[in-house]
Structures are given as structure tokens and as C-alpha cells.
Amino acid sequence: MEEKKTAKATSVAKTTTYKNDEIDLLEFVRAFWHRLWLILLAALAGGVIAWSYSRYVLTPQYQSTAMLYVLSKDTTLTSLADIQLGSQLTLDYQVLVTSRPVLEEVIEELQLEMTYRQLRASISVSNPSDTRFLNLTVTNPDPFLAKQIVDKVATTSSDYIGDIMEMVPPKLIEDGEVPLFKSSPNNTKNAILGLLAGAMLVCGIIAVEILLNDTICTEEDVTKYLDLTVLASVPLREGEKKENRKDEKKKAKASDKNKKKTGKKK
């Protein structure tokens, strides 16, 4: 019998702890709704801060792109072997375009105040699928300098590849142009991310407060946390709170007077 009682007690304890561990989604919704003004205010503040940082702190960047075409020989391009060879050479040329000798020559001729590693970090080379085109893109805060660099990299790498590989160098199909619009940062995108970050931060704080709050405030809390049934509740009468406050003030004044009298007697 005792074993059965202990088993029942443990089962009841498990059920109560399970009930206590349940998360009431409506409680979260109510809390978010009551503090909607705070969520909107935090979202607005996050959006303004992110937009201001993107607009006034981050340096605008501009991109200029040049295009090279890879040839395998001077004759016709109808041979399947030539086409396959050109596709394989494209992968090799992607590496040679940003090689150290090419970049150092570009820095020397344009008199750039940067290392070849810094210049390499500003250059991206892409090869559209199933093509023999190479797209060279240079990112720089100066739009005119971005065009000069990409054009110089394209011509210098073409000559360097022709000498090293002893093959027909890539042909410059399209030179770079001076960009009219910045490529980054995107102020609108950053502002939206700031809005979301501010709102999510406040929602997370509210959620943590709800999860850590174990005080009993309503009849539902009694049933939820204590697993007890509320038989009756006594509501406060109108004006009862005011009367209680007046009584407390009177008692406080009376105690102050008594303290003063005892002090004078001494």
C-alpha cells in the first residue's frame, strides 16, 4: 500500500510540474499587446540608429566591371576540342588575373597607395556558367578610381597571361564604366534590419520576464501553478484602496507625533 501511495505521489508531482512547465502562448500575446508601444518605440529607435550609422558612418563603395573573353587559338572556334580547352583555361585565368605580378604592376603604373593584398581584396573574378567570359569587378570608394583599376587589371592580366601561357591572351570585350550609384551600403536594408533588431530585443526581454515571473496574480494562476480550485474570491469595493491609503497616512502621522513627544520628554 505504501509503495502505491508513493507511486501516486510521484505521478501527481510529475503532472503538476508538467503543468507548471507549460507555456501559455496567449499570455505572451497579451504581454506583447500591452507593451506594443514599447515594441514600436524600440523598433523605431533601432531603425533610426541603423540608418544613421549606414548613412553617416559607413563609407560608400562603388563597383566597376570589365569583361574578358578566353580564346584557345587564333583560328575558328568551331572545334569541340577548342571549346573544351577554352573552358578549362578560363579556370586557370581566374587565378592568374589576381596574381601578385599582375597586381604589383597595376599598383606601380597607377601609383596606388596600397599593397597587392589590399588590391586583391577589392577585386572579384566570376565566370558565368557554361561560358568563357571572365567578369572582373573592382570595389572602391572612388568611382573614377574603380574604373581605372578594373581597366588596368584587365589589360595587364591579358598581356601577362599571353606571355606566361604562350597562348592567345584573353580579349577585352567590355571595359569598365564610371558607376553612378553606390553598391553599398544599402541604407534602406540596414534600417529595416535595425527595426527588426529593436523589436526582437524588446520582445525577448518581455518573454524572459514572463518566464521568470512566478508570482500568483489571478485565479487562473492558482489553478495553473498550485493545481488548486478557487472556491470563492472577494473583490475590492470601490474606494477601498483610497480608504486604505488614508488610514496608512494617518497611522504614519500618529507614529511621527509619538516619536517627537518621546524625544521631548527625554
Residue pairs with C-beta under 8 A, 6 or more apart in sequence:
15 227
16 227
19 224
19 227
20 224
20 225
22 224
23 211
24 224
27 210
28 206
28 207
28 210
31 206
31 207
31 209
31 210
32 39
32 203
32 206
35 202
35 206
38 202
39 199
39 202
39 203
40 199
42 198
42 199
42 201
42 202
43 195
43 196
43 198
43 199
43 202
44 195
44 198
45 198
46 194
46 195
46 196
46 197
46 198
46 199
46 201
47 191
47 192
47 194
47 195
47 198
48 191
48 194
49 194
50 190
50 191
50 193
50 194
50 195
50 197
51 187
51 190
51 191
51 194
53 190
54 185
54 186
54 187
54 190
54 191
55 187
58 184
58 185
59 141
60 141
60 182
60 184
60 185
61 139
61 140
61 141
61 182
61 183
61 184
61 185
62 139
62 140
62 141
62 142
62 143
62 146
62 179
62 181
62 182
62 183
63 137
63 138
63 139
63 146
63 179
63 183
64 137
64 138
64 140
64 143
64 146
64 147
64 149
64 150
64 176
64 177
64 178
64 179
65 135
65 136
65 137
65 138
65 150
65 174
65 176
66 135
66 136
66 150
66 151
66 153
66 154
66 172
66 174
66 175
66 176
67 133
67 134
67 135
67 136
67 172
67 173
67 174
68 93
68 133
68 134
68 136
68 154
68 157
68 158
68 170
68 171
68 172
68 173
69 132
69 133
69 134
69 170
69 171
69 173
70 86
70 89
70 90
70 93
70 132
70 133
70 134
70 170
71 77
71 86
71 132
71 168
71 170
71 171
72 82
72 83
72 85
72 86
72 89
72 167
72 168
73 82
73 167
73 168
74 168
76 82
77 83
77 86
83 132
86 132
87 132
89 132
89 165
89 167
90 127
90 132
90 134
91 127
92 165
93 134
93 157
93 161
93 170
94 125
94 127
94 134
96 102
96 157
96 160
96 161
96 164
96 165
97 123
97 125
97 134
97 136
97 153
97 157
97 161
98 120
98 123
98 125
99 157
99 160
100 116
101 160
102 153
102 156
102 157
102 160
103 116
103 119
103 120
103 123
103 153
104 116
105 156
105 160
106 112
106 119
106 149
106 152
106 153
106 156
107 114
107 115
107 116
107 119
109 152
109 156
110 148
110 149
110 152
112 119
112 149
119 149
122 138
122 139
122 140
122 149
123 136
123 137
123 138
123 149
123 150
123 153
124 136
124 137
124 139
125 134
125 135
125 136
125 137
126 134
126 135
126 137
127 133
127 134
127 135
128 135
133 173
134 170
136 150
136 153
136 154
136 157
137 150
138 146
138 149
138 150
138 153
138 176
139 146
139 183
140 146
140 149
143 178
143 179
143 180
144 178
146 176
146 178
146 179
147 176
147 177
147 178
147 179
150 175
150 176
151 175
151 176
154 172
154 175
154 176
155 172
157 170
158 169
158 170
158 171
158 172
159 169
161 167
161 169
161 170
162 168
162 169
214 225
215 221
216 222
216 225
216 226
219 230
219 233
222 228
222 230
223 229
223 230
